[in-house]
Amino acid sequence: MKKLITASFLSVMVVSAASAAPNNVGCGWGSMVFEGKNGVPEQVLAATTNGTFGNQTFGISSGTAGCARDGVVQQYAAADAFTGANMERLARDMSVGQGEALETMADLMDIADEHKPAFFKASKENFARIFPSENVTSEQVLTSLNDVMASDNVLSRYAV
């Protein structure tokens, strides 16, 4: 229940901050159901549906549910949305260099299977740099992670 409340709150904040621009909540079932409707209530419902059912992450990684797999912007948006919704799990996984959340992050960033061990190792070794405080934002995590990847010979090809 706590996760549902948190997801709903984050959805409301994201949508409110964006001032109800058209298709402001990304892709997923909610975006498909509320397509063409750009009011705040509709976007809150679309974002909540996308987040509650977890279909946005799947849609982005699979190219379904109205999501596109091609493009750095969509990829970054997916990684940012995933990071924001899974900050604690991602921090835990990065701190040990393995786990489902870290594996999902690697997939969202299109890291090839043969490079995932390097990604996991870099995440663990640079954990304090990626998560410097408890109050770090998803954007700060992604920026730091991108910096770590950019300075790595293997992972630099995935840096934005």
N, CA, C and O atoms as a DFTB+ gen file, in Angstrom:
640 C
 N C O
     1  1       0.827      -1.194       0.000
     2  2       0.000       0.000       0.000
     3  2       0.867       1.252       0.000
     4  3       0.552       2.240      -0.663
     5  1       1.970       1.195       0.758
     6  2       2.860       2.345       0.834
     7  2       3.450       2.659      -0.546
     8  3       3.587       3.824      -0.923
     9  1       3.798       1.600      -1.296
    10  2       4.345       1.804      -2.638
    11  2       3.313       2.424      -3.565
    12  3       3.648       3.284      -4.380
    13  1       2.055       1.995      -3.449
    14  2       0.992       2.534      -4.286
    15  2       0.790       4.017      -3.990
    16  3       0.631       4.821      -4.908
    17  1       0.796       4.372      -2.729
    18  2       0.638       5.779      -2.339
    19  2       1.815       6.596      -2.842
    20  3       1.633       7.695      -3.366
    21  1       3.029       6.060      -2.686
    22  2       4.222       6.759      -3.152
    23  2       4.186       6.937      -4.663
    24  3       4.477       8.021      -5.170
    25  1       3.827       5.866      -5.391
    26  2       3.749       5.935      -6.852
    27  2       2.710       6.967      -7.284
    28  3       2.946       7.739      -8.213
    29  1       1.568       6.978      -6.613
    30  2       0.517       7.938      -6.951
    31  2       0.985       9.367      -6.682
    32  3       0.748      10.264      -7.492
    33  1       1.642       9.576      -5.558
    34  2       2.155      10.895      -5.209
    35  2       3.169      11.358      -6.242
    36  3       3.104      12.495      -6.710
    37  1       4.112      10.483      -6.603
    38  2       5.112      10.848      -7.597
    39  2       4.461      11.158      -8.940
    40  3       4.870      12.090      -9.632
    41  1       3.458      10.385      -9.302
    42  2       2.751      10.619     -10.559
    43  2       2.088      11.986     -10.553
    44  3       2.165      12.725     -11.535
    45  1       1.445      12.319      -9.457
    46  2       0.783      13.621      -9.342
    47  2       1.808      14.744      -9.438
    48  3       1.568      15.743     -10.115
    49  1       2.934      14.592      -8.773
    50  2       3.966      15.617      -8.790
    51  2       4.534      15.806     -10.196
    52  3       4.712      16.938     -10.647
    53  1       4.812      14.722     -10.878
    54  2       5.361      14.801     -12.229
    55  2       4.370      15.472     -13.160
    56  3       4.737      16.359     -13.931
    57  1       3.135      15.059     -13.093
    58  2       2.122      15.608     -13.983
    59  2       1.853      17.071     -13.654
    60  3       1.734      17.894     -14.561
    61  1       1.755      17.405     -12.372
    62  2       1.492      18.786     -11.984
    63  2       2.618      19.701     -12.411
    64  3       2.376      20.817     -12.870
    65  1       3.838      19.240     -12.266
    66  2       4.992      20.060     -12.620
    67  2       5.035      20.326     -14.117
    68  3       5.587      21.336     -14.552
    69  1       4.478      19.458     -14.880
    70  2       4.534      19.594     -16.326
    71  2       3.385      20.423     -16.896
    72  3       3.325      20.625     -18.109
    73  1       2.496      20.896     -16.075
    74  2       1.383      21.757     -16.473
    75  2       0.499      21.160     -17.551
    76  3       0.019      21.876     -18.431
    77  1       0.288      19.898     -17.492
    78  2      -0.683      19.208     -18.346
    79  2      -0.408      19.334     -19.830
    80  3      -1.336      19.542     -20.612
    81  1       0.834      19.215     -20.229
    82  2       1.157      19.192     -21.650
    83  2       0.668      17.875     -22.249
    84  3       0.575      16.880     -21.531
    85  1       0.353      17.843     -23.543
    86  2      -0.123      16.611     -24.163
    87  2       0.898      15.487     -24.026
    88  3       2.102      15.725     -24.109
    89  1       0.412      14.252     -23.815
    90  2       1.231      13.055     -23.672
    91  2       2.441      13.308     -22.786
    92  3       3.578      13.054     -23.181
    93  1       2.194      13.789     -21.632
    94  2       3.247      14.177     -20.713
    95  2       3.657      13.064     -19.764
    96  3       4.511      13.273     -18.902
    97  1       3.069      11.894     -19.907
    98  2       3.328      10.827     -18.949
    99  2       4.033       9.634     -19.577
   100  3       4.111       8.569     -18.966
   101  1       4.539       9.797     -20.772
   102  2       5.272       8.718     -21.393
   103  2       4.362       7.736     -22.102
   104  3       3.356       8.116     -22.702
   105  1       4.731       6.466     -22.022
   106  2       3.984       5.436     -22.727
   107  2       3.517       4.379     -21.734
   108  3       3.902       4.402     -20.565
   109  1       2.703       3.473     -22.195
   110  2       2.152       2.418     -21.352
   111  2       0.654       2.353     -21.536
   112  3       0.076       3.120     -22.306
   113  1       0.028       1.431     -20.823
   114  2      -1.414       1.245     -20.958
   115  2      -2.184       2.510     -20.609
   116  3      -3.140       2.860     -21.301
   117  1      -1.786       3.193     -19.561
   118  2      -2.488       4.415     -19.162
   119  2      -2.432       5.467     -20.242
   120  3      -3.423       6.149     -20.502
   121  1      -1.278       5.606     -20.877
   122  2      -1.129       6.572     -21.963
   123  2      -1.985       6.199     -23.156
   124  3      -2.511       7.068     -23.851
   125  1      -2.125       4.900     -23.392
   126  2      -2.946       4.445     -24.511
   127  2      -4.432       4.688     -24.224
   128  3      -5.171       5.148     -25.094
   129  1      -4.857       4.379     -23.014
   130  2      -6.263       4.550     -22.645
   131  2      -6.666       6.022     -22.671
   132  3      -7.764       6.359     -23.114
   133  1      -5.776       6.903     -22.193
   134  2      -6.095       8.327     -22.099
   135  2      -5.467       9.138     -23.232
   136  3      -5.272      10.345     -23.089
   137  1      -5.148       8.492     -24.352
   138  2      -4.538       9.165     -25.492
   139  2      -5.425      10.306     -25.981
   140  3      -6.638      10.152     -26.124
   141  1      -4.797      11.452     -26.235
   142  2      -5.530      12.604     -26.736
   143  2      -6.152      13.468     -25.657
   144  3      -6.664      14.548     -25.948
   145  1      -6.116      13.015     -24.431
   146  2      -6.673      13.791     -23.322
   147  2      -5.503      14.407     -22.566
   148  3      -4.608      13.693     -22.113
   149  1      -5.506      15.727     -22.429
   150  2      -4.347      16.374     -21.837
   151  2      -4.654      17.165     -20.574
   152  3      -3.856      18.016     -20.181
   153  1      -5.764      16.917     -19.940
   154  2      -6.058      17.576     -18.671
   155  2      -5.286      16.935     -17.537
   156  3      -4.849      15.789     -17.653
   157  1      -5.114      17.648     -16.458
   158  2      -4.378      17.130     -15.303
   159  2      -4.992      15.834     -14.769
   160  3      -4.249      14.883     -14.527
   161  1      -6.321      15.751     -14.571
   162  2      -6.877      14.493     -14.048
   163  2      -6.591      13.299     -14.957
   164  3      -6.260      12.215     -14.477
   165  1      -6.721      13.501     -16.270
   166  2      -6.472      12.408     -17.204
   167  2      -5.006      11.972     -17.168
   168  3      -4.700      10.781     -17.212
   169  1      -4.117      12.945     -17.089
   170  2      -2.701      12.608     -17.055
   171  2      -2.315      11.937     -15.743
   172  3      -1.469      11.043     -15.731
   173  1      -2.919      12.353     -14.649
   174  2      -2.664      11.690     -13.365
   175  2      -3.119      10.237     -13.444
   176  3      -2.412       9.334     -12.997
   177  1      -4.300      10.015     -14.012
   178  2      -4.803       8.646     -14.161
   179  2      -3.918       7.841     -15.102
   180  3      -3.651       6.670     -14.832
   181  1      -3.459       8.430     -16.190
   182  2      -2.581       7.724     -17.128
   183  2      -1.263       7.367     -16.454
   184  3      -0.795       6.234     -16.565
   185  1      -0.665       8.326     -15.756
   186  2       0.613       8.073     -15.080
   187  2       0.460       7.033     -13.977
   188  3       1.320       6.171     -13.801
   189  1      -0.641       7.122     -13.239
   190  2      -0.886       6.159     -12.165
   191  2      -1.083       4.755     -12.741
   192  3      -0.568       3.779     -12.196
   193  1      -1.820       4.659     -13.830
   194  2      -2.017       3.362     -14.482
   195  2      -0.685       2.808     -14.974
   196  3      -0.385       1.633     -14.763
   197  1       0.112       3.643     -15.626
   198  2       1.430       3.201     -16.103
   199  2       2.284       2.704     -14.940
   200  3       2.910       1.649     -15.036
   201  1       2.312       3.451     -13.854
   202  2       3.144       3.096     -12.709
   203  2       2.620       1.930     -11.900
   204  3       3.393       1.081     -11.456
   205  1       1.306       1.880     -11.704
   206  2       0.700       0.840     -10.877
   207  2       0.870      -0.537     -11.487
   208  3       1.170      -1.500     -10.781
   209  1       0.684      -0.636     -12.782
   210  2       0.759      -1.935     -13.433
   211  2       2.164      -2.267     -13.933
   212  3       2.389      -3.367     -14.440
   213  1       3.107      -1.342     -13.801
   214  2       4.483      -1.609     -14.185
   215  2       4.658      -1.892     -15.661
   216  3       5.646      -2.505     -16.064
   217  1       3.704      -1.451     -16.475
   218  2       3.779      -1.779     -17.898
   219  2       4.633      -0.807     -18.692
   220  3       5.024      -1.113     -19.818
   221  1       4.928       0.347     -18.137
   222  2       5.735       1.313     -18.863
   223  2       7.159       0.791     -19.038
   224  3       7.720       0.878     -20.130
   225  1       7.740       0.254     -17.981
   226  2       9.092      -0.285     -18.077
   227  2       9.147      -1.431     -19.073
   228  3      10.052      -1.498     -19.905
   229  1       8.172      -2.338     -18.985
   230  2       8.126      -3.449     -19.924
   231  2       7.922      -2.941     -21.344
   232  3       8.581      -3.404     -22.275
   233  1       7.011      -1.989     -21.509
   234  2       6.732      -1.454     -22.831
   235  2       7.947      -0.806     -23.460
   236  3       8.190      -0.966     -24.656
   237  1       8.709      -0.081     -22.671
   238  2       9.903       0.581     -23.188
   239  2      10.949      -0.448     -23.582
   240  3      11.573      -0.332     -24.636
   241  1      11.143      -1.452     -22.741
   242  2      12.169      -2.443     -23.042
   243  2      11.765      -3.385     -24.169
   244  3      12.629      -3.976     -24.818
   245  1      10.462      -3.533     -24.410
   246  2      10.008      -4.448     -25.450
   247  2       9.484      -3.737     -26.694
   248  3       9.260      -4.377     -27.722
   249  1       9.288      -2.427     -26.612
   250  2       8.749      -1.687     -27.749
   251  2       7.251      -1.888     -27.924
   252  3       6.743      -1.743     -29.036
   253  1       6.528      -2.219     -26.853
   254  2       5.084      -2.431     -26.917
   255  2       4.370      -1.384     -26.076
   256  3       5.005      -0.492     -25.515
   257  1       3.055      -1.494     -25.991
   258  2       2.204      -0.601     -25.177
   259  2       2.390       0.867     -25.533
   260  3       2.324       1.739     -24.668
   261  1       2.625       1.133     -26.826
   262  2       2.781       2.508     -27.274
   263  2       4.146       3.096     -27.005
   264  3       4.332       4.304     -27.148
   265  1       5.110       2.271     -26.616
   266  2       6.454       2.739     -26.305
   267  2       7.400       2.460     -27.470
   268  3       7.228       1.487     -28.204
   269  1       8.380       3.306     -27.624
   270  2       9.399       3.116     -28.657
   271  2      10.701       2.684     -28.016
   272  3      11.064       3.174     -26.947
   273  1      11.397       1.777     -28.655
   274  2      12.690       1.313     -28.139
   275  2      13.835       2.124     -28.696
   276  3      14.936       2.080     -28.148
   277  1      13.617       2.856     -29.756
   278  2      14.720       3.576     -30.384
   279  2      14.767       5.004     -29.873
   280  3      13.740       5.680     -29.810
   281  1      15.925       5.453     -29.518
   282  2      16.061       6.841     -29.124
   283  2      16.577       7.006     -27.720
   284  3      16.096       6.377     -26.777
   285  1      17.579       7.876     -27.599
   286  2      18.205       8.137     -26.319
   287  2      17.240       8.811     -25.360
   288  3      17.276       8.536     -24.161
   289  1      16.377       9.686     -25.859
   290  2      15.461      10.398     -24.975
   291  2      14.521       9.430     -24.283
   292  3      14.336       9.506     -23.068
   293  1      13.915       8.506     -25.052
   294  2      13.021       7.535     -24.445
   295  2      13.788       6.654     -23.468
   296  3      13.286       6.322     -22.394
   297  1      14.995       6.281     -23.843
   298  2      15.823       5.429     -22.993
   299  2      16.133       6.146     -21.681
   300  3      16.016       5.550     -20.610
   301  1      16.523       7.401     -21.750
   302  2      16.825       8.165     -20.543
   303  2      15.571       8.351     -19.695
   304  3      15.619       8.227     -18.471
   305  1      14.455       8.648     -20.346
   306  2      13.198       8.833     -19.614
   307  2      12.802       7.546     -18.899
   308  3      12.333       7.584     -17.761
   309  1      12.989       6.416     -19.561
   310  2      12.666       5.129     -18.937
   311  2      13.568       4.870     -17.745
   312  3      13.103       4.437     -16.691
   313  1      14.861       5.134     -17.908
   314  2      15.803       4.926     -16.807
   315  2      15.483       5.863     -15.648
   316  3      15.564       5.462     -14.486
   317  1      15.122       7.104     -15.952
   318  2      14.782       8.068     -14.910
   319  2      13.514       7.650     -14.172
   320  3      13.462       7.709     -12.943
   321  1      12.493       7.228     -14.917
   322  2      11.249       6.785     -14.288
   323  2      11.493       5.552     -13.425
   324  3      10.977       5.451     -12.312
   325  1      12.272       4.630     -13.938
   326  2      12.567       3.413     -13.181
   327  2      13.362       3.750     -11.918
   328  3      13.072       3.231     -10.840
   329  1      14.358       4.615     -12.054
   330  2      15.184       4.996     -10.909
   331  2      14.331       5.658      -9.837
   332  3      14.443       5.321      -8.658
   333  1      13.483       6.593     -10.236
   334  2      12.632       7.281      -9.271
   335  2      11.698       6.345      -8.539
   336  3      11.458       6.509      -7.343
   337  1      11.173       5.370      -9.244
   338  2      10.218       4.437      -8.630
   339  2      10.885       3.320      -7.843
   340  3      10.227       2.647      -7.050
   341  1      12.181       3.113      -8.050
   342  2      12.879       1.972      -7.436
   343  2      14.189       2.377      -6.777
   344  3      15.146       1.602      -6.754
   345  1      14.231       3.584      -6.246
   346  2      15.470       4.137      -5.707
   347  2      16.100       3.243      -4.637
   348  3      17.298       2.966      -4.693
   349  1      15.319       2.797      -3.682
   350  2      15.870       1.967      -2.597
   351  2      16.388       0.631      -3.113
   352  3      17.483       0.201      -2.750
   353  1      15.603      -0.019      -3.955
   354  2      16.027      -1.315      -4.506
   355  2      17.273      -1.154      -5.369
   356  3      18.188      -1.974      -5.299
   357  1      17.309      -0.108      -6.175
   358  2      18.460       0.129      -7.031
   359  2      19.706       0.428      -6.206
   360  3      20.792      -0.062      -6.518
   361  1      19.554       1.224      -5.162
   362  2      20.691       1.520      -4.279
   363  2      21.212       0.246      -3.633
   364  3      22.421       0.020      -3.578
   365  1      20.308      -0.576      -3.148
   366  2      20.725      -1.834      -2.521
   367  2      21.473      -2.714      -3.521
   368  3      22.537      -3.251      -3.211
   369  1      20.917      -2.857      -4.708
   370  2      21.549      -3.700      -5.717
   371  2      22.898      -3.151      -6.165
   372  3      23.849      -3.913      -6.347
   373  1      22.988      -1.844      -6.344
   374  2      24.270      -1.256      -6.746
   375  2      25.314      -1.425      -5.656
   376  3      26.495      -1.614      -5.949
   377  1      24.892      -1.360      -4.413
   378  2      25.853      -1.479      -3.316
   379  2      26.504      -2.855      -3.257
   380  3      27.606      -2.999      -2.727
   381  1      25.828      -3.867      -3.798
   382  2      26.389      -5.225      -3.804
   383  2      26.773      -5.691      -5.205
   384  3      27.367      -6.757      -5.364
   385  1      26.435      -4.892      -6.227
   386  2      26.817      -5.219      -7.591
   387  2      25.991      -6.293      -8.264
   388  3      26.451      -6.917      -9.220
   389  1      24.789      -6.517      -7.788
   390  2      23.913      -7.506      -8.412
   391  2      22.482      -7.321      -7.929
   392  3      22.245      -6.669      -6.912
   393  1      21.533      -7.892      -8.656
   394  2      20.139      -7.848      -8.247
   395  2      19.219      -7.506      -9.400
   396  3      19.650      -7.054     -10.460
   397  1      17.940      -7.735      -9.161
   398  2      16.918      -7.550     -10.188
   399  2      16.815      -6.093     -10.646
   400  3      16.716      -5.832     -11.844
   401  1      16.838      -5.155      -9.720
   402  2      16.720      -3.743     -10.093
   403  2      17.919      -3.300     -10.933
   404  3      17.764      -2.550     -11.896
   405  1      19.098      -3.761     -10.570
   406  2      20.304      -3.410     -11.329
   407  2      20.275      -4.059     -12.711
   408  3      20.690      -3.448     -13.696
   409  1      19.795      -5.269     -12.782
   410  2      19.639      -5.970     -14.069
   411  2      18.647      -5.222     -14.960
   412  3      18.884      -5.059     -16.157
   413  1      17.543      -4.772     -14.378
   414  2      16.547      -4.019     -15.141
   415  2      17.135      -2.703     -15.631
   416  3      16.891      -2.299     -16.768
   417  1      17.903      -2.036     -14.785
   418  2      18.539      -0.781     -15.194
   419  2      19.473      -1.020     -16.377
   420  3      19.488      -0.240     -17.329
   421  1      20.243      -2.087     -16.317
   422  2      21.145      -2.419     -17.430
   423  2      20.345      -2.644     -18.710
   424  3      20.752      -2.201     -19.783
   425  1      19.221      -3.324     -18.601
   426  2      18.372      -3.561     -19.773
   427  2      17.790      -2.256     -20.313
   428  3      17.753      -2.047     -21.526
   429  1      17.339      -1.386     -19.423
   430  2      16.783      -0.102     -19.858
   431  2      17.833       0.753     -20.554
   432  3      17.508       1.557     -21.428
   433  1      19.090       0.578     -20.165
   434  2      20.172       1.355     -20.758
   435  2      20.770       0.641     -21.969
   436  3      21.778       1.083     -22.521
   437  1      20.149      -0.456     -22.377
   438  2      20.581      -1.243     -23.546
   439  2      22.019      -1.732     -23.439
   440  3      22.736      -1.796     -24.438
   441  1      22.432      -2.073     -22.240
   442  2      23.782      -2.602     -22.045
   443  2      23.790      -4.058     -22.491
   444  3      22.984      -4.867     -22.032
   445  1      24.707      -4.375     -23.387
   446  2      24.813      -5.731     -23.933
   447  2      25.158      -6.715     -22.817
   448  3      25.840      -6.370     -21.853
   449  1      24.675      -7.938     -22.969
   450  2      24.897      -8.974     -21.952
   451  2      26.374      -9.133     -21.598
   452  3      26.718      -9.318     -20.431
   453  1      27.235      -9.063     -22.593
   454  2      28.667      -9.250     -22.311
   455  2      29.291      -8.086     -21.540
   456  3      30.388      -8.216     -20.997
   457  1      28.580      -6.934     -21.491
   458  2      29.092      -5.775     -20.762
   459  2      28.428      -5.581     -19.396
   460  3      28.830      -4.718     -18.616
   461  1      27.416      -6.388     -19.122
   462  2      26.716      -6.249     -17.843
   463  2      27.632      -6.491     -16.643
   464  3      27.526      -5.751     -15.665
   465  1      28.521      -7.479     -16.661
   466  2      29.420      -7.632     -15.502
   467  2      30.235      -6.365     -15.213
   468  3      30.455      -6.019     -14.053
   469  1      30.676      -5.682     -16.262
   470  2      31.421      -4.431     -16.072
   471  2      30.515      -3.358     -15.482
   472  3      30.946      -2.576     -14.634
   473  1      29.263      -3.319     -15.928
   474  2      28.292      -2.358     -15.404
   475  2      28.018      -2.622     -13.928
   476  3      27.993      -1.695     -13.119
   477  1      27.813      -3.887     -13.584
   478  2      27.546      -4.249     -12.188
   479  2      28.743      -3.904     -11.304
   480  3      28.583      -3.363     -10.210
   481  1      29.931      -4.222     -11.787
   482  2      31.151      -3.942     -11.021
   483  2      31.350      -2.430     -10.838
   484  3      31.662      -1.970      -9.740
   485  1      31.167      -1.668     -11.913
   486  2      31.329      -0.214     -11.831
   487  2      30.309       0.399     -10.875
   488  3      30.624       1.332     -10.136
   489  1      29.089      -0.129     -10.894
   490  2      28.049       0.369      -9.987
   491  2      28.437       0.135      -8.537
   492  3      28.262       1.009      -7.689
   493  1      28.960      -1.043      -8.262
   494  2      29.363      -1.373      -6.893
   495  2      30.568      -0.535      -6.460
   496  3      30.569       0.057      -5.380
   497  1      31.583      -0.494      -7.307
   498  2      32.809       0.224      -6.952
   499  2      32.606       1.731      -6.816
   500  3      33.349       2.396      -6.093
   501  1      31.622       2.261      -7.495
   502  2      31.361       3.703      -7.466
   503  2      30.063       4.049      -6.758
   504  3      29.495       5.119      -6.977
   505  1      29.598       3.149      -5.915
   506  2      28.316       3.349      -5.241
   507  2      28.260       4.694      -4.506
   508  3      27.276       5.424      -4.629
   509  1      29.294       5.020      -3.756
   510  2      29.295       6.272      -2.979
   511  2      29.240       7.497      -3.889
   512  3      28.716       8.539      -3.496
   513  1      29.767       7.378      -5.072
   514  2      29.720       8.475      -6.045
   515  2      28.330       8.578      -6.676
   516  3      27.848       9.679      -6.942
   517  1      27.690       7.436      -6.915
   518  2      26.375       7.412      -7.554
   519  2      25.276       7.787      -6.566
   520  3      24.338       8.504      -6.912
   521  1      25.398       7.300      -5.341
   522  2      24.441       7.602      -4.268
   523  2      25.186       8.312      -3.130
   524  3      25.452       7.699      -2.096
   525  1      25.525       9.595      -3.307
   526  2      26.328      10.289      -2.295
   527  2      25.587      10.620      -0.996
   528  3      26.222      10.911       0.017
   529  1      24.253      10.577      -1.015
   530  2      23.487      10.875       0.193
   531  2      22.127      10.198       0.112
   532  3      21.729       9.691      -0.937
   533  1      21.429      10.199       1.230
   534  2      20.073       9.635       1.271
   535  2      19.085      10.473       0.472
   536  3      18.062       9.963       0.013
   537  1      19.384      11.747       0.306
   538  2      18.460      12.676      -0.343
   539  2      18.732      12.857      -1.835
   540  3      18.219      13.795      -2.444
   541  1      19.517      11.988      -2.419
   542  2      19.853      12.104      -3.832
   543  2      18.597      11.885      -4.678
   544  3      17.738      11.078      -4.323
   545  1      18.495      12.598      -5.784
   546  2      17.353      12.461      -6.682
   547  2      17.681      11.461      -7.790
   548  3      18.843      11.124      -8.015
   549  1      16.655      11.002      -8.468
   550  2      16.876      10.064      -9.572
   551  2      17.725      10.713     -10.660
   552  3      18.569      10.052     -11.265
   553  1      17.510      11.983     -10.909
   554  2      18.308      12.685     -11.920
   555  2      19.785      12.736     -11.514
   556  3      20.667      12.536     -12.349
   557  1      20.051      13.001     -10.240
   558  2      21.437      13.016      -9.761
   559  2      22.076      11.635      -9.865
   560  3      23.246      11.510     -10.228
   561  1      21.297      10.595      -9.543
   562  2      21.807       9.221      -9.654
   563  2      22.182       8.932     -11.099
   564  3      23.260       8.400     -11.365
   565  1      21.307       9.275     -12.027
   566  2      21.580       9.000     -13.436
   567  2      22.754       9.809     -13.963
   568  3      23.554       9.303     -14.751
   569  1      22.863      11.050     -13.537
   570  2      23.996      11.871     -13.961
   571  2      25.305      11.273     -13.456
   572  3      26.277      11.178     -14.205
   573  1      25.330      10.874     -12.197
   574  2      26.542      10.274     -11.626
   575  2      26.851       8.939     -12.280
   576  3      28.009       8.647     -12.581
   577  1      25.826       8.125     -12.502
   578  2      26.016       6.841     -13.170
   579  2      26.555       7.049     -14.577
   580  3      27.444       6.320     -15.018
   581  1      26.024       8.030     -15.277
   582  2      26.509       8.348     -16.622
   583  2      27.976       8.771     -16.588
   584  3      28.754       8.383     -17.459
   585  1      28.355       9.563     -15.590
   586  2      29.751       9.987     -15.444
   587  2      30.667       8.785     -15.199
   588  3      31.759       8.697     -15.759
   589  1      30.201       7.862     -14.353
   590  2      30.971       6.638     -14.078
   591  2      31.142       5.844     -15.368
   592  3      32.237       5.376     -15.678
   593  1      30.060       5.699     -16.110
   594  2      30.121       4.931     -17.350
   595  2      31.011       5.618     -18.387
   596  3      31.754       4.949     -19.106
   597  1      30.940       6.933     -18.467
   598  2      31.737       7.674     -19.445
   599  2      33.234       7.519     -19.207
   600  3      34.031       7.592     -20.142
   601  1      33.609       7.306     -17.951
   602  2      35.040       7.180     -17.631
   603  2      35.535       5.731     -17.691
   604  3      36.701       5.464     -17.401
   605  1      34.661       4.803     -18.064
   606  2      35.017       3.393     -18.157
   607  2      35.210       3.008     -19.621
   608  3      34.375       3.328     -20.466
   609  1      36.316       2.317     -19.921
   610  2      36.617       1.950     -21.304
   611  2      35.514       1.114     -21.953
   612  3      35.186       1.328     -23.120
   613  1      34.944       0.173     -21.217
   614  2      33.911      -0.712     -21.758
   615  2      32.555      -0.017     -21.800
   616  3      31.822      -0.142     -22.781
   617  1      32.221       0.710     -20.749
   618  2      30.877       1.275     -20.604
   619  2      30.694       2.638     -21.263
   620  3      29.565       3.116     -21.373
   621  1      31.771       3.269     -21.701
   622  2      31.663       4.628     -22.263
   623  2      30.739       4.652     -23.481
   624  3      30.133       5.685     -23.763
   625  1      30.621       3.562     -24.193
   626  2      29.743       3.511     -25.381
   627  2      28.270       3.660     -25.004
   628  3      27.438       3.964     -25.859
   629  1      27.944       3.446     -23.717
   630  2      26.554       3.541     -23.261
   631  2      26.248       4.874     -22.591
   632  3      25.093       5.162     -22.280
   633  1      27.262       5.677     -22.372
   634  2      27.067       6.978     -21.730
   635  2      26.377       7.926     -22.713
   636  3      26.616       7.882     -23.920
   637  1      25.525       8.771     -22.168
   638  2      24.776       9.718     -22.993
   639  2      25.568      10.995     -23.147
   640  3      25.112      11.928     -23.809
